[in-house]
Amino acid sequence: MTVMAHSRESRISGGVSSLALAVAVAGWLGLAASPAEATEGGTSQYIGGSAQFYGAGIPPFPGTYILSQTNFYAANRLNDGNGNKIPIDFSLKTYSNTFRLLHVSDIKLAGADVWGQLVLPVVHGDLSIMGRGDTQTSIADVTGTAGLVWHMDGHSLVVGLDIAAPTGRYKKENMFNIGANHWAIQPVLGYKYFDPQGLDLSLVPRVVFNTKNTATDYTSGNELYIDYAVGWNFGPTKVGLVGYAYQQLTDDKGRGVGSDGNKGKAFAIGPSLTYSFSPGLHVSGSWQRDLVAEHRTQGNNLWFNVGFKL
């Protein structure tokens, strides 16, 4: 199964579509010369680290699969472009559940299995800045995926194209928004090695091409995410490390963009534990800590996942 796609719960584990208030407060206090957030509001339509051991893990058998991912994200730190904390009272907490419906067809193309995916996230979030706050709950931006997967003696190679649509709730005047109010095209590659009694490894790079938010006339820069997971299978139990690296590739374009283009950077890592009751039913969880965060919030992600075959 895969988590190759997803609307980042629009950082969606933190769907903050406007941290403009934080920027303004920091400016008034002389603490920041340019906006703190990378991309508009420091958000993305893909959530780094969501792949975990599912990255590039398309099942080798035709059928329909469901992955339910429950996520809690918490941050009380908003960083500038050097990774330093902006000294303001800031708190962000988001709770989400993402349903991923994956179908592996019996169609072959160039020796690969044809597959597709629909990703539906539901998010609740609370944002507080300097005593002012906003709370929102809604469906977030939905993502659809089409792809190919080649299976070769424990190795899997995946190519896919994700398209994230602006389906989440968005209002320009909100402090906090679930949706990003723009489209995102995301070509994805993925490699996975799986030994049921040994090494489990996956690496999934993706590029996110963002379109303009027409409500604000702001275009977030293009982004690179690399999700990774490395672990070991002990029978039905897997232990390992998971996380992601992030680099914004191009400058933001729009009002308030700083001299560095608001380019963000991030790196997160943490432990993961999986138990498989059968090949068609498993549960897993992980904790991921943001060790690096520039022009972004810095916090912690908790994940609980349940996957099964229909």
C-alpha positions in Angstrom: 0.0 0.0 0.0 1.2 3.6 -0.5 0.9 6.9 1.1 2.5 8.4 -2.0 -0.2 11.0 -2.3 -1.4 13.5 -0.1 -2.7 16.8 0.4 -0.8 17.9 3.3 -3.6 18.1 5.4 -2.4 21.4 4.2 0.5 21.4 6.2 -2.4 19.7 6.9 -1.3 18.4 9.7 -1.3 22.1 10.1 -3.7 23.7 7.6 -2.6 27.2 8.4 -3.3 29.2 5.4 -2.6 32.5 7.0 0.2 33.3 9.5 0.0 36.9 8.5 -0.9 37.9 12.0 2.3 36.3 13.3 4.3 38.2 10.7 2.7 41.5 11.6 3.2 41.0 15.4 6.8 40.0 14.8 7.3 43.1 12.7 5.8 45.4 15.3 8.1 44.0 17.9 11.1 44.4 15.6 11.7 40.6 15.6 11.4 39.9 11.9 12.1 41.8 8.8 10.2 39.5 6.4 7.4 36.9 6.7 8.2 33.8 8.6 6.3 31.4 6.5 7.6 29.4 3.5 5.0 29.0 0.8 1.8 30.8 1.6 1.0 30.5 5.3 3.9 28.0 5.6 1.6 25.3 4.2 1.7 22.6 1.5 -0.8 20.3 0.0 1.5 17.3 0.9 2.3 16.4 4.4 5.9 15.3 4.7 6.5 12.1 6.7 3.0 10.7 5.9 4.5 7.9 3.7 6.4 6.1 6.5 6.8 2.4 5.5 3.9 2.7 3.0 6.0 4.8 0.7 6.2 3.0 -2.7 4.5 0.0 -1.0 2.0 -0.8 -3.7 0.6 -4.3 -3.1 1.7 -6.9 -5.7 -1.8 -8.3 -5.9 -4.8 -6.7 -7.7 -7.6 -5.5 -5.4 -8.9 -2.6 -3.4 -7.1 -1.5 -0.2 -7.9 1.1 2.5 -5.4 2.9 4.7 -6.7 5.1 7.5 -4.2 7.5 9.0 -4.9 9.4 12.2 -2.5 12.3 12.8 -1.9 14.8 15.6 0.5 17.7 15.1 1.5 20.2 17.7 3.8 23.2 17.5 4.5 26.2 19.7 7.4 27.5 17.7 7.4 29.5 14.5 10.9 29.8 12.9 12.4 32.4 10.7 14.6 31.8 7.6 17.6 30.9 9.7 15.8 28.4 11.8 15.6 30.6 14.8 12.4 30.9 16.9 10.4 34.1 16.5 9.7 35.1 20.1 6.0 35.4 20.1 3.2 33.5 21.8 2.3 30.9 19.2 0.4 27.6 19.3 -0.8 25.3 16.6 -2.6 22.0 17.1 -4.3 19.9 14.4 -6.1 16.6 14.4 -6.8 14.8 11.2 -8.0 11.5 9.7 -7.1 10.7 6.2 -8.8 7.9 4.2 -6.8 6.5 1.3 -8.6 4.3 -1.2 -6.1 2.5 -3.3 -6.9 0.2 -6.3 -4.4 -2.1 -8.0 -5.8 -3.2 -11.3 -5.0 -6.3 -13.3 -4.0 -4.1 -16.3 -0.3 -4.3 -17.4 1.6 -1.5 -19.0 5.2 -1.9 -20.0 5.4 -4.8 -17.5 4.0 -2.7 -14.7 0.7 -2.9 -12.7 -1.6 0.1 -13.2 -2.9 1.6 -10.0 -4.8 4.6 -8.7 -5.6 6.3 -5.4 -8.1 8.8 -3.9 -7.0 10.6 -0.7 -9.7 12.2 1.5 -8.5 14.1 4.6 -10.7 15.6 7.3 -9.0 18.1 9.6 -9.7 20.0 12.9 -7.2 22.7 13.8 -6.6 25.3 16.5 -4.4 28.3 15.9 -3.4 30.9 18.6 -1.2 33.9 18.1 -0.6 36.5 20.8 -3.9 35.8 22.4 -5.9 35.7 19.2 -7.1 32.4 17.7 -9.1 30.6 15.2 -10.6 27.1 15.0 -11.7 25.3 11.9 -13.0 21.8 10.9 -13.6 20.6 7.4 -12.7 18.3 4.6 -9.3 19.3 3.3 -7.9 19.4 -0.2 -8.6 16.0 -1.9 -5.8 14.3 -3.9 -6.1 11.8 -6.8 -3.3 9.6 -8.1 -2.6 7.5 -11.1 0.6 5.4 -11.4 2.6 2.4 -12.4 4.5 -0.1 -10.2 7.1 -2.7 -11.1 7.7 -5.6 -8.7 11.1 -7.4 -9.0 12.2 -10.0 -6.3 11.7 -7.9 -3.2 12.2 -4.6 -5.0 9.4 -2.2 -6.1 9.7 0.8 -8.4 6.8 3.2 -8.5 6.0 6.3 -10.7 2.9 8.3 -10.1 1.2 11.6 -10.6 -0.8 13.3 -7.8 -3.2 16.1 -8.4 -4.4 18.0 -5.3 -7.6 20.0 -5.8 -8.7 23.1 -3.8 -11.7 21.3 -2.1 -10.9 22.4 1.5 -12.6 25.2 3.3 -10.9 28.6 2.6 -11.7 32.2 3.4 -9.2 35.0 2.7 -10.1 36.8 6.0 -9.5 33.7 8.2 -6.5 33.4 10.4 -6.6 29.7 9.9 -7.7 27.8 6.8 -7.9 24.1 6.1 -7.7 24.4 2.3 -4.9 26.0 0.3 -7.2 27.5 -2.4 -5.0 26.4 -5.3 -4.1 23.3 -7.3 -0.9 21.3 -7.0 0.6 18.9 -9.5 3.0 16.4 -7.9 5.1 13.9 -9.9 6.3 11.1 -7.7 9.0 8.4 -7.8 9.3 5.6 -5.2 11.6 2.8 -4.4 11.0 0.0 -1.9 13.0 -3.0 -0.8 11.1 -5.5 1.4 12.4 -8.7 3.1 9.7 -10.2 5.3 12.5 -11.5 7.7 14.9 -8.6 7.3 15.5 -5.2 5.8 12.6 -2.9 4.9 13.6 0.3 3.1 11.7 2.9 1.1 12.6 6.3 -0.5 10.0 8.5 -2.1 10.9 11.9 -3.7 8.2 14.2 -5.0 8.1 17.6 -6.6 5.1 19.9 -5.8 4.2 22.4 -8.5 1.9 25.0 -7.0 -0.6 27.2 -8.9 -1.7 30.7 -7.9 -4.1 31.3 -5.0 -6.5 33.6 -6.9 -8.0 35.0 -3.7 -4.7 36.5 -2.6 -2.8 36.7 -5.9 0.0 34.7 -4.2 1.9 31.8 -5.8 3.8 29.5 -3.4 7.2 28.2 -4.6 7.7 24.7 -6.0 8.8 22.2 -3.4 10.8 19.0 -3.0 9.9 16.3 -0.5 11.9 13.1 0.2 10.1 10.7 2.5 12.2 7.9 3.9 11.9 4.8 6.0 14.4 2.2 7.1 13.7 -0.7 9.5 13.8 -4.4 10.1 11.1 -7.1 10.1 11.0 -9.5 13.0 8.2 -11.9 11.9 5.0 -9.8 12.0 6.7 -6.9 13.8 8.6 -4.2 12.2 10.7 -1.5 13.9 12.5 1.4 12.3 13.0 5.1 11.7 10.8 7.2 9.4 10.7 10.9 8.4 11.3 13.3 5.6 13.5 16.0 4.2 12.1 19.2 2.6 13.5 22.0 0.5 11.6 24.7 -1.3 13.0 25.0 -4.8 11.7 28.3 -6.1 10.8 31.7 -4.5 7.3 32.6 -3.5 5.6 35.3 -5.6 3.2 37.8 -4.1 2.8 40.5 -1.5 5.2 40.3 1.5 7.8 37.9 0.0 11.2 38.5 1.6 14.5 38.9 -0.1 15.2 35.1 0.3 12.0 34.2 -1.5 10.5 32.8 1.8 12.2 29.5 0.8 11.5 26.9 3.5 13.6 23.9 4.6 12.8 21.0 7.0 14.0 17.7 8.3 12.1 15.3 10.6 12.9 11.8 12.0 11.4 9.5 14.6 10.7 5.8 15.5 8.1 3.6 14.0 6.4 0.3 15.0 4.3 -1.9 12.8 2.4 -5.2 13.5 0.9 -7.3 10.8 -2.0 -9.6 11.9 -2.1 -11.0 8.3 -0.9 -9.9 4.8 -4.2 -8.0 4.5 -4.4 -6.3 8.0 -1.8 -4.4 9.9 -1.5 -1.4 12.3 1.4 1.0 12.8 2.4 4.1 14.5 5.2 6.7 14.5 6.4 9.8 16.2 8.3 12.3 14.1 10.2 15.4 15.5 11.1 18.4 13.3 14.8 18.8 13.9 15.2 21.5 11.2 12.6 24.1 10.3 13.2 27.3 8.4 10.3 29.6 7.4 8.0 27.0 9.0 6.5 25.8 12.3 8.6 23.4 14.3 6.8 20.7 16.2 5.9 17.0 16.6 3.8 14.6 14.5 2.1 11.5 15.9 0.7 8.9 13.5 -1.6 5.9 13.9 -2.3 3.9 10.8 -4.6 0.9 10.0 -4.4 -0.8 6.6 -6.5 -3.6 5.2 -7.7 -5.2 2.0 -11.4 -5.1 1.0 
